[in-house]
Structures are given as structure tokens and as C-alpha cells.
């Protein structure tokens, strides 16, 4: 899994060369917070870009299989609002009918599919696990079966600091997500998934008076390979 190898699997092409951001758009005025460090994309969640702080591929993609390795470096922020997510994608409630909230160490990032922040494959520390599509699951206009389908079937994350691997397959309006060899999203049919668009690696987090006020994207990425599929 070493990025220094930079050899795509058969049929795949590399989206990251391990040296620089060729093929990627880093936001103007980022001021070096997205950087290439020791052959990986490293982010400290402190981009100074005034608006969009994510980085995007130059190219757009329709149907594809994406392989990408990622790891959360640390979790200095305790998130007081982590939901207890049920298998159908809804939130568990207490005896008074209020949503249960957990206070847990958390960092947060993700991969935007086809140019859409809503259609993001999440990376974070929630018990439900990475790989869920929060923007779709939380859309109350979505049918219940869709919200359930984008909820991970199990947590397959490795410990903070360890490398994880996503394999994300997008064909038509269907998304499958395999995390560390375990399928966590199986054939989710998403009605409003765009037909094509670029990929993005997500910024998340904010600070006030030197302290994190939301889960930061203290994250690294490597071995980013894509295989385009015939539509």
C-alpha cells in the first residue's frame, strides 16, 4: 500500500502522483494547508481560502471505481453531538423522545462524488462507521429505503492513525462502498445523484481563539486510483 510504489492496479489510472497536485485544483489563498508531504496528500484543516476549502480533480467522471487510502492523523476535538444511528438511518431516541447524543473524539473528512457535497462518502469517528452518505441519509425527502441503503451495514474503520482503504463504485445512480475489504454500502440507489462531475477531498473544521469548534479534517490520502466504466 506504499504510495512510493505509485503503481495503479490493472485497468486503473493514478489521480495522485505522490509529488505534487497535478490534476487537482487547490483553492486560491489556501496558503499551503493542503500539501504533499512524504508522498501523501496531507491536510491540517486550516485552509485560508475564503470560500471553498476542498480540493477537486481537474476532470469530471461519470461511472467509475475509485480506490483511495486515507487515515485520520489525530482527534483533538470532542464532538458532543454524535448521533446514535440505527440500521434504517434514523436516530435513536431516549425515553422522552429526544435524539440520543454521544460525546466522542472526532475528526471529519470525506470524498465528494460527481461534484456534489451532498453525495459525500464520509470519513469520521462515528460509531456508525465511515462510508456512510450523511447528506443523503439526513434528507427527509428521500424515501426510507434510500436513507437506509446509505447507512453502513457495519463499522469497518481501523484505529485513528492507521491507514484505511475505500473502494467506491458509482454506476448510474448506484453507489457501493467497500471499506478495508468489507462492503458497508451495498447497491444504494440514489435518485438525485448527478450524472457526472469532479471528485473532491473534503475540508472540515473550524477554530476560534486557537481551539477547534467542530471536527477537523486532520487527514491524509494516498494511492488514489480510478477506473472509468462504460456508461
C-alpha positions, 0 to 999 in steps of 0.5 A: 500500500506504499504510495512510493510504489505509485503503481495503479492496479490493472485497468486503473489510472493514478489521480495522485502522483505522490509529488505534487497536485497535478490534476487537482485544483487547490483553492486560491489563498489556501496558503499551503494547508493542503500539501504533499508531504512524504508522498501523501496528500496531507491536510491540517484543516486550516485552509485560508481560502475564503470560500471553498476549502476542498480540493477537486480533480481537474476532470469530471467522471461519470461511472467509475471505481475509485480506490483511495487510502486515507487515515485520520492523523489525530482527534483533538476535538470532542464532538458532543453531538454524535448521533446514535444511528440505527440500521434504517438511518434514523436516530435513536431516541431516549425515553422522552423522545429526544435524539440520543447524543454521544460525546466522542473524539472526532475528526471529519473528512470525506470524498465528494462524488460527481461534484456534489457535497451532498453525495459525500462518502464520509470519513469520521469517528462515528460509531456508525462507521465511515462510508456512510452518505450523511447528506443523503441519509439526513434528507427527509425527502428521500424515501426510507429505503434510500436513507437506509441503503446509505447507512453502513451495514457495519463499522469497518474503520481501523484505529485513528492513525492507521491507514484505511482503504475505500473502494467506491463504485458509482454506476448510474445512480448506484453507489457501493462502498467497500471499506478495508475489504468489507462492503458497508454500502451495498447497491444504494440507489440514489435518485438525485445523484448527478450524472457526472462531475469532479471528485473532491477531498473534503475540508472540515473544521473550524477554530476560534481563539486557537481551539477547534469548534467542530471536527477537523479534517486532520487527514491524509490520502494516498494511492488514489486510483480510478477506473472509468466504466462504460456508461 
